[in-house]
Amino acid sequence: GKDWRVNYRRGVKLFEEKLPTVLSPEALEAINAPEQGFKKLLSGRTEIYVDIEAVASPVLQTEAFAQSPIIRIGILEQIATHTFLHKSHQDRAHALADVLKAMKEEGLFGHYWERARE
């Protein structure tokens, strides 16, 4: 029942395509940088800021935001990421693909991601 003001980072195609399907255009505002989004949250000029965790989390760990009351409230979507290799390394492509597949099956990506966030 509340008209939320939602910011998202400009240029992220996923946000630009999906957010207007669930929110009115008047509720949305594109901003240029995560720091701007977090400052708007802290000042009360917006209620929600949407960004990619790999971009937002490091900013929240900076001195400017480390002690702020900003909290992550949920994951809206998980997307596939892809690994690309320069053609000069094509002889290693199959071995690298096998290692990445094994790491995924063992859950190592999630483990390393959590360790990196600490």
All heavy atoms as an XYZ file, in Angstrom:
949
protein
N       0.798     -1.199      0.000
C       0.000      0.000      0.000
C       0.834      1.254      0.000
O       0.302      2.338     -0.003
N       2.152      1.127      0.039
C       3.016      2.316      0.067
C       3.657      2.516     -1.297
O       4.004      1.573     -1.976
C       4.103      2.128      1.125
C       5.037      3.319      1.238
C       5.877      3.202      2.477
C       6.937      4.206      2.665
N       6.879      5.482      2.171
N       3.790      3.760     -1.676
C       4.485      4.072     -2.925
C       5.974      4.175     -2.645
O       6.461      5.203     -2.177
C       3.968      5.388     -3.512
C       2.534      5.268     -3.967
O       2.180      4.212     -4.505
O       1.775      6.234     -3.775
N       6.687      3.090     -2.911
C       8.127      3.053     -2.661
C       8.866      3.845     -3.727
O       8.505      3.826     -4.889
C       8.628      1.613     -2.691
C       8.047      0.762     -1.617
C       6.987     -0.079     -1.732
C       8.481      0.676     -0.265
N       6.738     -0.693     -0.534
C       7.643     -0.249      0.383
C       9.498      1.282      0.464
C       7.791     -0.576      1.714
C       9.643      0.952      1.792
C       8.794      0.036      2.411
N       9.924      4.491     -3.299
C      10.843      5.142     -4.233
C      12.038      4.211     -4.360
O      12.678      3.882     -3.366
C      11.270      6.511     -3.706
C      10.095      7.496     -3.648
C      10.461      8.732     -2.913
N      10.724      8.357     -1.506
C      11.149      9.197     -0.579
N      11.380     10.443     -0.870
N      11.357      8.783      0.663
N      12.328      3.778     -5.585
C      13.335      2.764     -5.834
C      14.397      3.308     -6.784
O      14.065      3.823     -7.858
C      12.701      1.491     -6.437
C      13.759      0.442     -6.739
C      11.621      0.939     -5.506
N      15.643      3.188     -6.383
C      16.773      3.556     -7.238
C      17.462      2.295     -7.723
O      17.473      1.276     -7.031
C      17.796      4.394     -6.483
C      17.324      5.798     -6.176
O      17.913      6.460     -5.360
N      16.280      6.281     -6.812
N      18.036      2.376     -8.882
C      18.846      1.292     -9.437
C      19.971      1.941    -10.228
O      19.878      3.098    -10.635
C      18.008      0.365    -10.328
C      17.423      1.043    -11.543
C      18.099      1.050    -12.759
C      16.191      1.703    -11.465
C      17.571      1.691    -13.862
C      15.661      2.336    -12.562
C      16.362      2.329    -13.757
O      15.839      2.967    -14.852
N      21.037      1.183    -10.445
C      22.192      1.737    -11.142
C      21.945      1.761    -12.641
O      21.590      0.763    -13.249
C      23.458      0.944    -10.809
C      24.730      1.647    -11.232
C      25.970      1.075    -10.556
N      25.931     -0.364    -10.388
C      26.302     -1.240    -11.319
N      26.753     -0.830    -12.477
N      26.240     -2.527    -11.076
N      22.132      2.947    -13.204
C      21.942      3.189    -14.632
C      22.870      2.283    -15.455
O      24.002      2.038    -15.096
C      22.279      4.654    -14.937
C      22.092      5.095    -16.364
C      22.500      6.557    -16.580
N      22.224      7.452    -15.479
C      21.037      8.021    -15.214
N      20.004      7.765    -15.994
N      20.888      8.829    -14.192
N      22.345      1.778    -16.568
C      23.159      0.997    -17.486
C      23.115     -0.500    -17.257
O      23.686     -1.252    -18.040
N      22.434     -0.956    -16.208
C      22.314     -2.390    -15.966
C      21.034     -2.848    -16.660
O      19.920     -2.568    -16.201
C      22.301     -2.729    -14.463
C      22.188     -4.228    -14.260
C      23.551     -2.177    -13.781
N      21.209     -3.543    -17.773
C      20.090     -3.921    -18.627
C      19.009     -4.692    -17.870
O      17.814     -4.458    -18.058
C      20.606     -4.745    -19.810
C      19.556     -5.082    -20.824
C      20.154     -5.818    -22.014
C      19.076     -6.160    -23.004
N      19.595     -6.873    -24.167
N      19.429     -5.606    -16.999
C      18.474     -6.403    -16.233
C      17.530     -5.511    -15.432
O      16.314     -5.710    -15.429
C      19.229     -7.350    -15.296
C      18.389     -8.245    -14.397
C      17.645     -9.278    -15.232
C      19.266     -8.937    -13.373
N      18.070     -4.498    -14.760
C      17.235     -3.585    -13.969
C      16.323     -2.773    -14.873
O      15.140     -2.584    -14.579
C      18.089     -2.623    -13.152
C      19.066     -3.275    -12.220
C      20.200     -2.588    -11.819
C      18.884     -4.561    -11.749
C      21.109     -3.166    -10.951
C      19.797     -5.150    -10.890
C      20.911     -4.445    -10.486
N      16.891     -2.258    -15.951
C      16.127     -1.389    -16.843
C      14.970     -2.126    -17.512
O      13.951     -1.519    -17.822
C      17.059     -0.770    -17.877
C      18.030      0.216    -17.245
C      19.092      0.740    -18.195
O      19.247      0.194    -19.310
O      19.785      1.696    -17.810
N      15.119     -3.435    -17.711
C      14.047     -4.211    -18.334
C      13.028     -4.735    -17.332
O      11.831     -4.729    -17.599
C      14.647     -5.401    -19.100
C      15.391     -5.013    -20.356
C      16.002     -6.203    -21.070
O      16.024     -7.320    -20.504
O      16.474     -6.015    -22.203
N      13.492     -5.208    -16.173
C      12.589     -5.914    -15.263
C      11.905     -5.020    -14.233
O      10.750     -5.268    -13.889
C      13.341     -7.038    -14.558
C      13.729     -8.131    -15.536
C      13.908     -9.439    -14.879
C      14.120    -10.508    -15.929
N      14.152    -11.830    -15.376
N      12.581     -4.026    -13.710
C      11.959     -3.204    -12.661
C      10.678     -2.505    -13.141
O       9.691     -2.474    -12.392
C      12.961     -2.202    -12.088
C      14.040     -2.815    -11.198
C      15.064     -1.754    -10.791
C      13.455     -3.487     -9.968
N      10.634     -1.982    -14.363
C       9.378     -1.351    -14.811
C       8.208     -2.328    -14.958
O       7.064     -1.904    -15.040
C       9.746     -0.753    -16.172
C      11.217     -0.572    -16.128
C      11.727     -1.723    -15.305
N       8.470     -3.627    -14.947
C       7.373     -4.591    -15.039
C       6.697     -4.814    -13.690
O       5.598     -5.367    -13.641
C       7.847     -5.956    -15.600
O       8.705     -6.593    -14.656
C       8.554     -5.795    -16.933
N       7.347     -4.403    -12.600
C       6.767     -4.606    -11.269
C       6.547     -3.295    -10.509
O       5.902     -3.296     -9.461
C       7.623     -5.571    -10.418
C       7.601     -6.968    -11.006
C       9.041     -5.078    -10.257
N       7.080     -2.201    -11.023
C       6.928     -0.899    -10.375
C       6.537      0.144    -11.410
O       6.913      0.039    -12.575
C       8.237     -0.477     -9.702
C       8.708     -1.354     -8.546
C      10.168     -1.080     -8.243
C       7.856     -1.114     -7.318
N       5.838      1.158    -10.957
C       5.463      2.228    -11.883
C       6.697      3.050    -12.240
O       7.618      3.184    -11.422
C       4.408      3.131    -11.248
O       4.984      3.863    -10.177
N       6.716      3.621    -13.422
C       7.865      4.446    -13.831
C       8.121      5.609    -12.872
O       9.265      6.011    -12.682
C       7.471      4.954    -15.215
C       6.456      3.985    -15.705
C       5.743      3.473    -14.488
N       7.063      6.119    -12.250
C       7.222      7.232    -11.306
C       7.996      6.818    -10.059
O       8.599      7.654     -9.385
C       5.854      7.791    -10.900
C       5.046      8.360    -12.041
C       4.300      7.283    -12.841
O       3.919      6.244    -12.273
O       4.133      7.487    -14.056
N       7.956      5.534     -9.725
C       8.630      5.041     -8.528
C      10.114      4.784     -8.761
O      10.872      4.648     -7.811
C       7.973      3.752     -8.042
N      10.533      4.732    -10.026
C      11.897      4.344    -10.364
C      12.769      5.533    -10.716
O      12.310      6.484    -11.353
C      11.883      3.379    -11.555
C      11.214      2.038    -11.323
C      11.047      1.304    -12.634
C      12.032      1.221    -10.346
N      14.018      5.432    -10.315
C      14.998      6.441    -10.715
C      16.349      5.767    -10.911
O      16.830      5.051    -10.033
C      15.131      7.541     -9.663
C      16.132      8.599    -10.083
C      16.352      9.659     -9.011
O      15.773      9.569     -7.920
O      17.141     10.569     -9.297
N      16.943      6.002    -12.067
C      18.281      5.486    -12.343
C      19.309      6.447    -11.752
O      19.166      7.664    -11.865
C      18.495      5.344    -13.847
N      20.319      5.888    -11.114
C      21.406      6.698    -10.557
C      22.720      6.229    -11.179
O      22.770      5.181    -11.823
C      21.430      6.642     -9.009
C      21.445      5.195     -8.467
C      20.209      7.320     -8.434
C      22.790      4.726     -8.158
N      23.766      6.992    -10.983
C      25.018      6.721    -11.683
C      26.000      5.817    -10.952
O      26.834      5.194    -11.590
C      25.723      8.031    -12.028
C      24.912      8.839    -13.020
O      24.337      8.296    -13.941
N      24.855     10.130    -12.806
N      25.935      5.766     -9.645
C      26.939      5.018     -8.888
C      26.326      4.468     -7.604
O      25.392      5.064     -7.051
C      28.112      5.928     -8.542
N      26.847      3.341     -7.107
C      26.296      2.774     -5.870
C      26.404      3.726     -4.682
O      25.507      3.771     -3.843
C      27.095      1.494     -5.655
C      28.259      1.566     -6.557
C      27.921      2.518     -7.652
N      27.473      4.499     -4.622
C      27.608      5.456     -3.518
C      26.423      6.419     -3.489
O      25.905      6.740     -2.423
C      28.926      6.252     -3.644
C      30.162      5.419     -3.486
C      30.632      4.711     -4.756
O      29.948      4.799     -5.807
O      31.677      4.046     -4.706
N      26.006      6.859     -4.657
C      24.858      7.757     -4.760
C      23.590      7.070     -4.263
O      22.793      7.658     -3.527
C      24.691      8.211     -6.206
C      23.550      9.177     -6.423
C      23.372      9.538     -7.888
O      23.976      8.935     -8.783
N      22.526     10.519     -8.152
N      23.408      5.809     -4.640
C      22.233      5.060     -4.196
C      22.191      4.909     -2.688
O      21.142      5.084     -2.060
N      23.328      4.591     -2.086
C      23.377      4.426     -0.631
C      23.196      5.757      0.095
O      22.535      5.817      1.133
C      24.670      3.743     -0.205
C      24.762      2.309     -0.663
C      25.915      1.819     -1.236
C      23.682      1.443     -0.530
C      26.004      0.502     -1.658
C      23.748      0.128     -0.953
C      24.917     -0.348     -1.512
N      23.745      6.822     -0.444
C      23.557      8.142      0.177
C      22.089      8.551      0.145
O      21.576      9.144      1.101
C      24.413      9.189     -0.532
C      25.887      9.074     -0.197
C      26.713     10.100     -0.957
C      28.184      9.931     -0.664
N      29.012     10.878     -1.437
N      21.408      8.227     -0.952
C      19.986      8.554     -1.034
C      19.177      7.730     -0.037
O      18.215      8.230      0.545
C      19.477      8.357     -2.459
C      20.026      9.425     -3.418
C      19.467      9.289     -4.800
C      18.095      9.907     -4.810
N      17.533     10.042     -6.150
N      19.570      6.475      0.187
C      18.909      5.669      1.217
C      19.090      6.310      2.587
O      18.137      6.443      3.358
C      19.503      4.259      1.258
C      18.998      3.226      0.282
C      19.786      1.929      0.430
C      17.523      2.951      0.481
N      20.324      6.668      2.912
C      20.624      7.231      4.228
C      19.921      8.569      4.464
O      19.534      8.872      5.591
C      22.134      7.394      4.405
C      22.915      6.086      4.531
C      24.414      6.358      4.514
C      22.516      5.337      5.787
N      19.749      9.342      3.415
C      19.102     10.643      3.567
C      17.580     10.551      3.554
O      16.894     11.545      3.787
C      19.559     11.594      2.457
O      19.026     11.180      1.208
N      17.042      9.346      3.257
C      15.598      9.173      3.221
C      14.963      9.618      1.922
O      13.737      9.718      1.830
N      15.762      9.885      0.898
C      15.216     10.312     -0.388
C      14.763      9.137     -1.242
O      14.167      9.328     -2.295
C      16.243     11.171     -1.125
C      16.484     12.470     -0.374
C      17.445     13.454     -1.002
N      17.889     13.208     -2.343
C      19.176     13.211     -2.702
N      20.124     13.418     -1.813
N      19.512     13.019     -3.955
N      15.053      7.917     -0.795
C      14.573      6.709     -1.450
C      14.437      5.628     -0.391
O      15.057      5.716      0.669
C      15.524      6.277     -2.597
O      14.930      5.216     -3.316
C      16.855      5.831     -2.064
N      13.606      4.639     -0.664
C      13.421      3.552      0.294
C      14.188      2.282     -0.086
O      14.528      1.484      0.770
C      11.936      3.177      0.437
C      11.124      4.167      1.231
C      10.637      5.343      0.395
O      10.492      5.212     -0.827
O      10.423      6.404      0.998
N      14.426      2.099     -1.379
C      15.062      0.866     -1.856
C      16.116      1.215     -2.897
O      15.884      2.056     -3.775
C      14.029     -0.095     -2.478
C      13.004     -0.531     -1.430
C      14.717     -1.317     -3.099
C      11.857     -1.347     -1.991
N      17.251      0.552     -2.796
C      18.291      0.651     -3.814
C      18.582     -0.762     -4.305
O      18.820     -1.665     -3.503
C      19.557      1.306     -3.261
C      20.714      1.275     -4.229
C      20.607      1.871     -5.480
C      21.902      0.643     -3.899
C      21.658      1.828     -6.380
C      22.960      0.604     -4.793
C      22.825      1.202     -6.034
O      23.873      1.155     -6.917
N      18.558     -0.961     -5.611
C      18.780     -2.269     -6.219
C      20.106     -2.236     -6.974
O      20.342     -1.319     -7.776
C      17.634     -2.622     -7.201
C      17.889     -3.963     -7.866
C      16.298     -2.620     -6.489
N      20.953     -3.224     -6.707
C      22.212     -3.307     -7.442
C      22.725     -4.738     -7.409
O      22.186     -5.590     -6.697
C      23.262     -2.354     -6.858
C      24.294     -1.915     -7.904
O      24.483     -2.624     -8.921
O      24.910     -0.856     -7.701
N      23.764     -4.982     -8.148
C      24.421     -6.279     -8.191
C      25.296     -6.407     -6.949
O      26.023     -5.477     -6.598
C      25.262     -6.398     -9.476
C      24.340     -6.311    -10.694
C      26.090     -7.676     -9.480
C      25.069     -6.118    -12.000
N      25.223     -7.552     -6.281
C      25.950     -7.741     -5.030
C      27.446     -7.503     -5.178
O      28.068     -6.880     -4.313
C      25.701     -9.144     -4.481
C      26.374     -9.359     -3.134
C      26.028    -10.696     -2.510
O      25.375    -11.527     -3.155
O      26.435    -10.895     -1.362
N      28.027     -7.961     -6.268
C      29.468     -7.799     -6.463
C      29.873     -6.332     -6.588
O      31.018     -5.980     -6.347
C      29.931     -8.570     -7.694
N      28.940     -5.477     -6.930
C      29.194     -4.035     -7.021
C      28.874     -3.361     -5.690
O      29.646     -2.551     -5.172
C      28.361     -3.396     -8.156
C      28.478     -1.882     -8.141
C      28.786     -3.970     -9.504
N      27.723     -3.698     -5.115
C      27.244     -3.012     -3.920
C      27.999     -3.392     -2.649
O      28.309     -2.521     -1.831
C      25.755     -3.287     -3.736
N      28.292     -4.663     -2.457
C      28.913     -5.109     -1.206
C      30.245     -4.435     -0.907
O      30.468     -3.998      0.220
C      29.069     -6.629     -1.193
O      27.803     -7.226     -1.070
N      31.155     -4.338     -1.877
C      32.413     -3.647     -1.566
C      32.215     -2.189     -1.158
O      32.940     -1.668     -0.309
C      33.217     -3.754     -2.863
C      32.652     -4.920     -3.579
C      31.195     -4.946     -3.207
N      31.224     -1.538     -1.742
C      30.949     -0.138     -1.383
C      30.443     -0.053      0.052
O      30.839      0.823      0.819
C      29.957      0.503     -2.374
C      29.566      1.902     -1.930
C      30.551      0.518     -3.783
N      29.580     -0.998      0.433
C      29.065     -1.007      1.805
C      30.161     -1.271      2.839
O      30.000     -0.926      4.003
C      27.958     -2.044      1.963
C      26.589     -1.628      1.465
C      25.601     -2.771      1.611
C      26.094     -0.384      2.194
N      31.253     -1.870      2.429
C      32.350     -2.163      3.345
C      33.350     -1.015      3.463
O      34.259     -1.070      4.279
C      33.063     -3.444      2.915
C      32.174     -4.654      3.050
C      32.791     -5.908      2.474
O      33.945     -5.931      2.065
N      32.022     -6.981      2.427
N      33.159      0.043      2.678
C      34.057      1.189      2.768
C      33.774      1.955      4.050
O      32.715      1.812      4.674
C      33.895      2.136      1.563
O      32.572      2.688      1.578
C      34.185      1.428      0.251
N      34.728      2.778      4.428
C      34.593      3.560      5.659
C      33.331      4.425      5.663
O      32.686      4.595      6.695
C      35.830      4.455      5.826
C      35.888      5.172      7.145
C      37.167      5.961      7.311
O      38.203      5.552      6.753
O      37.122      6.982      8.015
N      32.958      4.916      4.514
C      31.788      5.798      4.424
C      30.479      5.106      4.792
O      29.552      5.748      5.274
C      31.683      6.366      3.008
N      30.393      3.787      4.580
C      29.131      3.086      4.795
C      29.216      1.920      5.779
O      28.188      1.326      6.109
C      28.583      2.571      3.460
C      28.300      3.662      2.473
C      29.165      3.888      1.411
C      27.199      4.476      2.607
C      28.919      4.906      0.500
C      26.935      5.491      1.705
C      27.806      5.706      0.648
N      30.396      1.591      6.247
C      30.577      0.397      7.084
C      29.702      0.412      8.339
O      29.214     -0.637      8.764
C      32.043      0.223      7.458
N      29.482      1.553      8.927
C      28.685      1.648     10.149
C      27.261      2.126      9.897
O      26.530      2.431     10.833
C      29.376      2.598     11.145
C      30.786      2.178     11.533
C      30.824      0.790     12.161
O      29.988      0.452     12.988
N      31.777     -0.028     11.749
N      26.858      2.164      8.638
C      25.524      2.666      8.313
C      24.461      1.607      8.625
O      24.757      0.417      8.697
C      25.451      3.050      6.829
O      25.436      1.888      6.025
N      23.222      2.033      8.795
C      22.141      1.085      9.095
C      21.554      0.417      7.846
O      20.495     -0.195      7.916
C      21.098      1.976      9.769
C      21.308      3.322      9.152
C      22.798      3.421      8.910
N      22.234      0.500      6.717
C      21.744     -0.115      5.486
C      21.867     -1.632      5.600
O      22.895     -2.154      6.003
C      22.545      0.385      4.269
C      22.336      1.886      4.084
C      22.141     -0.381      3.006
C      23.241      2.506      3.040
N      20.790     -2.318      5.240
C      20.809     -3.787      5.282
C      20.380     -4.355      3.932
O      19.589     -3.743      3.220
C      19.888     -4.347      6.391
C      18.442     -3.878      6.188
C      20.394     -3.974      7.762
C      17.445     -4.577      7.070
N      20.919     -5.521      3.621
C      20.497     -6.241      2.419
C      19.245     -7.011      2.800
O      19.240     -7.759      3.771
C      21.597     -7.187      1.958
C      21.246     -7.856      0.643
C      22.358     -8.727      0.160
N      22.192    -10.036      0.787
C      22.977    -11.068      0.572
N      24.018    -10.937     -0.193
N      22.740    -12.208      1.157
N      18.188     -6.829      2.020
C      16.921     -7.465      2.398
C      16.586     -8.695      1.581
O      15.681     -9.426      1.929
C      15.744     -6.470      2.344
C      15.602     -5.864      0.957
C      15.914     -5.397      3.402
C      14.359     -5.025      0.777
N      17.300     -8.943      0.501
C      16.998    -10.146     -0.252
C      17.655    -10.188     -1.606
O      18.209     -9.203     -2.078
N      17.582    -11.351     -2.193
C      18.102    -11.570     -3.535
C      16.911    -11.569     -4.482
O      15.981    -12.372     -4.324
C      18.860    -12.911     -3.605
C      20.066    -12.880     -2.669
C      19.267    -13.211     -5.044
C      20.760    -14.223     -2.516
N      16.936    -10.692     -5.444
C      15.832    -10.607     -6.395
C      15.975    -11.618     -7.512
O      14.987    -12.158     -7.997
C      15.749     -9.201     -6.989
C      15.480     -8.079     -5.996
C      15.523     -6.731     -6.699
C      14.138     -8.288     -5.317
N      17.206    -11.870     -7.916
C      17.417    -12.807     -9.012
C      18.877    -13.248     -9.018
O      19.764    -12.481     -8.659
C      17.093    -12.139    -10.352
C      17.204    -13.068    -11.522
C      16.558    -12.509    -12.790
O      15.780    -11.553    -12.706
O      16.850    -13.052    -13.848
N      19.091    -14.484     -9.401
C      20.446    -14.976     -9.612
C      20.594    -15.236    -11.095
O      19.701    -15.809    -11.727
C      20.698    -16.249     -8.815
C      20.721    -15.975     -7.317
C      21.030    -17.233     -6.520
O      20.526    -18.296     -6.799
N      21.860    -17.069     -5.516
N      21.716    -14.807    -11.645
C      21.921    -14.951    -13.085
C      23.175    -15.767    -13.356
O      24.071    -15.839    -12.523
C      22.023    -13.578    -13.782
C      23.185    -12.767    -13.209
C      20.725    -12.812    -13.664
C      23.491    -11.503    -13.960
N      23.195    -16.357    -14.532
C      24.369    -17.121    -14.942
C      25.486    -16.158    -15.324
O      25.238    -15.083    -15.876
C      24.021    -18.005    -16.133
N      26.686    -16.540    -15.005
C      27.844    -15.788    -15.468
C      28.676    -16.711    -16.336
O      28.612    -17.932    -16.196
C      28.691    -15.261    -14.294
O      29.083    -16.359    -13.476
C      27.908    -14.271    -13.457
N      29.417    -16.135    -17.207
C      30.177    -16.922    -18.172
C      31.649    -16.533    -18.117
O      31.993    -15.381    -17.877
C      29.632    -16.711    -19.582
C      28.180    -17.023    -19.687
N      27.717    -18.304    -19.885
C      27.083    -16.241    -19.561
C      26.400    -18.282    -19.908
N      25.980    -17.037    -19.718
N      32.492    -17.495    -18.373
C      33.928    -17.272    -18.396
C      34.382    -17.227    -19.849
O      34.021    -18.093    -20.641
C      34.656    -18.416    -17.666
O      34.130    -18.506    -16.348
C      36.141    -18.161    -17.597
N      35.177    -16.231    -20.176
C      35.691    -16.095    -21.526
C      37.207    -16.145    -21.473
O      37.822    -15.721    -20.506
C      35.221    -14.769    -22.147
C      33.734    -14.689    -22.278
C      32.966    -14.148    -21.262
C      33.101    -15.176    -23.409
C      31.584    -14.080    -21.372
C      31.723    -15.114    -23.531
C      30.963    -14.563    -22.512
N      37.791    -16.661    -22.525
C      39.227    -16.871    -22.568
C      39.773    -16.311    -23.878
O      39.173    -16.506    -24.935
C      39.498    -18.384    -22.484
C      40.894    -18.872    -22.245
C      41.407    -18.409    -20.877
C      40.937    -20.401    -22.309
N      40.897    -15.631    -23.794
C      41.532    -15.107    -25.002
C      41.997    -16.272    -25.871
O      42.430    -17.312    -25.369
C      42.722    -14.217    -24.620
C      43.307    -13.493    -25.782
N      44.280    -14.038    -26.574
C      43.031    -12.268    -26.290
C      44.605    -13.186    -27.528
N      43.855    -12.098    -27.377
N      41.939    -16.092    -27.178
C      42.268    -17.174    -28.107
C      43.698    -17.672    -27.958
O      43.998    -18.813    -28.301
C      42.000    -16.752    -29.540
C      42.889    -15.623    -30.040
C      42.522    -15.236    -31.452
C      43.387    -14.079    -31.923
N      43.031    -13.705    -33.291
N      44.583    -16.855    -27.415
C      45.973    -17.299    -27.244
C      46.093    -18.407    -26.191
O      47.115    -19.065    -26.104
C      46.868    -16.119    -26.869
O      46.503    -15.606    -25.605
N      45.031    -18.614    -25.409
C      45.027    -19.660    -24.376
C      44.086    -20.810    -24.725
O      43.729    -21.604    -23.864
C      44.614    -19.070    -23.025
C      45.489    -17.951    -22.580
N      46.803    -18.127    -22.233
C      45.228    -16.634    -22.444
C      47.329    -16.961    -21.891
N      46.390    -16.037    -22.013
N      43.704    -20.923    -25.982
C      42.710    -21.918    -26.366
C      43.155    -23.349    -26.077
O      42.318    -24.221    -25.858
C      42.310    -21.762    -27.827
C      43.388    -22.066    -28.837
C      42.925    -21.726    -30.254
O      41.922    -21.052    -30.449
N      43.679    -22.192    -31.227
N      44.455    -23.585    -26.007
C      44.924    -24.935    -25.710
C      44.611    -25.337    -24.271
O      44.631    -26.514    -23.930
C      46.436    -25.045    -25.972
C      47.254    -24.048    -25.174
O      46.799    -22.895    -25.011
O      48.348    -24.420    -24.717
N      44.292    -24.374    -23.434
C      43.969    -24.651    -22.028
C      42.469    -24.628    -21.749
O      42.043    -24.871    -20.620
C      44.640    -23.617    -21.125
C      46.142    -23.616    -21.245
C      46.733    -22.544    -20.376
N      48.166    -22.479    -20.619
C      48.869    -21.389    -20.574
N      48.300    -20.242    -20.277
N      50.161    -21.417    -20.813
N      41.669    -24.340    -22.754
C      40.231    -24.134    -22.562
C      39.535    -25.349    -21.971
O      38.751    -25.222    -21.025
C      39.576    -23.730    -23.876
N      39.776    -26.535    -22.485
C      39.079    -27.727    -21.993
C      39.475    -28.049    -20.554
O      38.614    -28.390    -19.726
C      39.341    -28.928    -22.906
C      38.686    -28.788    -24.247
N      37.322    -28.802    -24.409
C      39.215    -28.608    -25.479
C      37.027    -28.635    -25.684
N      38.165    -28.516    -26.357
N      40.743    -27.910    -20.234
C      41.189    -28.183    -18.861
C      40.577    -27.175    -17.888
O      40.122    -27.542    -16.800
C      42.715    -28.146    -18.776
N      40.549    -25.919    -18.298
C      39.961    -24.890    -17.445
C      38.461    -25.132    -17.264
O      37.940    -25.021    -16.153
C      40.203    -23.508    -18.036
C      39.639    -22.330    -17.257
C      40.189    -22.291    -15.830
C      39.950    -21.023    -17.975
N      37.770    -25.500    -18.316
C      36.335    -25.793    -18.223
C      36.085    -26.941    -17.256
O      35.139    -26.901    -16.462
C      35.778    -26.117    -19.600
N      36.933    -27.970    -17.305
C      36.782    -29.103    -16.386
C      36.969    -28.676    -14.938
O      36.222    -29.095    -14.051
C      37.774    -30.216    -16.736
C      37.459    -30.902    -18.058
O      36.304    -30.773    -18.538
O      38.369    -31.549    -18.611
N      37.957    -27.836    -14.685
C      38.207    -27.357    -13.319
C      37.036    -26.514    -12.827
O      36.561    -26.682    -11.691
C      39.526    -26.552    -13.246
C      39.656    -25.825    -11.915
C      40.722    -27.472    -13.483
N      36.546    -25.607    -13.659
C      35.415    -24.762    -13.258
C      34.163    -25.591    -12.992
O      33.423    -25.327    -12.038
C      35.144    -23.696    -14.323
C      36.229    -22.641    -14.488
C      35.920    -21.740    -15.676
C      36.408    -21.816    -13.221
N      33.932    -26.599    -13.825
C      32.768    -27.473    -13.620
C      32.887    -28.222    -12.297
O      31.921    -28.313    -11.528
C      32.655    -28.468    -14.773
C      31.448    -29.365    -14.686
C      31.361    -30.290    -15.896
C      30.167    -31.208    -15.752
N      30.058    -32.128    -16.880
N      34.071    -28.739    -11.999
C      34.288    -29.456    -10.733
C      34.104    -28.514     -9.541
O      33.502    -28.890     -8.530
C      35.679    -30.082    -10.714
N      34.611    -27.289     -9.653
C      34.447    -26.317     -8.568
C      32.971    -26.016     -8.325
O      32.538    -25.912     -7.175
C      35.202    -25.024     -8.891
C      36.706    -25.146     -8.811
S      37.544    -23.628     -9.318
C      37.063    -22.517     -7.993
N      32.206    -25.885     -9.400
C      30.779    -25.616     -9.265
C      30.073    -26.782     -8.583
O      29.271    -26.587     -7.667
C      30.170    -25.346    -10.636
C      28.700    -25.000    -10.580
C      28.158    -24.691    -11.955
C      26.684    -24.372    -11.886
N      26.117    -24.118    -13.209
N      30.381    -27.998     -9.013
C      29.749    -29.185     -8.431
C      30.083    -29.340     -6.947
O      29.257    -29.812     -6.170
C      30.178    -30.433     -9.205
C      29.558    -30.514    -10.589
C      30.139    -31.637    -11.442
O      31.071    -32.335    -10.992
O      29.656    -31.800    -12.578
N      31.274    -28.937     -6.548
C      31.700    -29.037     -5.149
C      31.205    -27.865     -4.300
O      31.402    -27.854     -3.091
C      33.224    -29.095     -5.069
C      33.822    -30.350     -5.654
C      35.347    -30.307     -5.660
O      35.926    -29.699     -4.734
O      35.941    -30.864     -6.592
N      30.585    -26.879     -4.929
C      30.104    -25.717     -4.191
C      31.200    -24.747     -3.797
O      31.017    -23.926     -2.898
N      32.327    -24.823     -4.459
C      33.455    -23.974     -4.092
C      33.242    -22.506     -4.437
O      33.748    -21.634     -3.741
C      34.748    -24.482     -4.740
C      35.274    -25.802     -4.187
C      36.488    -26.264     -4.968
C      35.622    -25.660     -2.714
N      32.487    -22.217     -5.496
C      32.250    -20.820     -5.843
C      31.543    -20.100     -4.704
O      31.927    -19.004     -4.302
C      31.442    -20.690     -7.133
C      32.215    -21.015     -8.376
C      31.832    -22.064     -9.178
C      33.321    -20.272     -8.738
C      32.542    -22.372    -10.320
C      34.041    -20.569     -9.880
C      33.649    -21.630    -10.677
N      30.493    -20.712     -4.168
C      29.784    -20.112     -3.038
C      30.667    -19.972     -1.821
O      30.633    -18.952     -1.125
N      31.475    -20.972     -1.561
C      32.392    -20.932     -0.415
C      33.392    -19.784     -0.564
O      33.608    -19.003      0.364
C      33.126    -22.274     -0.298
C      34.216    -22.283      0.720
N      33.962    -22.310      2.070
C      35.572    -22.245      0.575
C      35.111    -22.299      2.723
N      36.102    -22.260      1.832
N      34.001    -19.672     -1.740
C      34.985    -18.609     -1.965
C      34.327    -17.236     -1.947
O      34.900    -16.265     -1.468
C      35.729    -18.827     -3.276
C      36.661    -20.017     -3.254
C      36.805    -20.838     -4.356
C      37.403    -20.332     -2.120
C      37.654    -21.936     -4.337
C      38.253    -21.422     -2.085
C      38.371    -22.216     -3.204
O      39.212    -23.292     -3.179
N      33.115    -17.160     -2.459
C      32.404    -15.877     -2.451
C      32.155    -15.421     -1.011
O      32.364    -14.269     -0.672
C      31.091    -16.010     -3.212
C      30.311    -14.736     -3.224
C      29.195    -14.447     -2.520
C      30.625    -13.562     -3.967
N      28.771    -13.180     -2.774
C      29.640    -12.604     -3.659
C      31.641    -13.220     -4.854
C      29.638    -11.325     -4.221
C      31.627    -11.948     -5.415
C      30.638    -11.032     -5.088
N      31.705    -16.327     -0.168
C      31.458    -15.979      1.233
C      32.744    -15.571      1.938
O      32.761    -14.633      2.735
C      30.783    -17.136      1.964
C      29.344    -17.359      1.554
C      28.470    -16.121      1.737
O      28.575    -15.462      2.798
O      27.688    -15.805      0.824
N      33.823    -16.270      1.681
C      35.117    -15.913      2.286
C      35.576    -14.541      1.829
O      36.110    -13.758      2.610
C      36.183    -16.952      1.948
C      36.023    -18.210      2.801
C      37.151    -19.180      2.613
N      38.443    -18.595      2.849
C      39.588    -19.112      2.419
N      39.583    -20.235      1.726
N      40.730    -18.526      2.680
N      35.348    -14.223      0.559
C      35.754    -12.928      0.031
C      34.946    -11.796      0.646
O      35.456    -10.689      0.827
C      35.603    -12.912     -1.486
N      33.704    -12.073      1.020
C      32.845    -11.050      1.623
C      33.202    -10.761      3.075
O      32.792     -9.753      3.624
C      31.385    -11.471      1.518
C      30.883    -11.479      0.087
C      29.445    -11.882     -0.003
N      28.636    -10.943      0.760
C      27.489    -11.272      1.326
N      27.013    -12.475      1.198
N      26.804    -10.374      1.988
N      33.935    -11.653      3.709
C      34.270    -11.460      5.130
C      35.305    -10.373      5.338
O      36.075    -10.023      4.569
C      34.803    -12.773      5.722
C      33.747    -13.835      5.775
C      34.301    -15.189      6.231
O      35.526    -15.319      6.446
O      33.503    -16.112      6.360
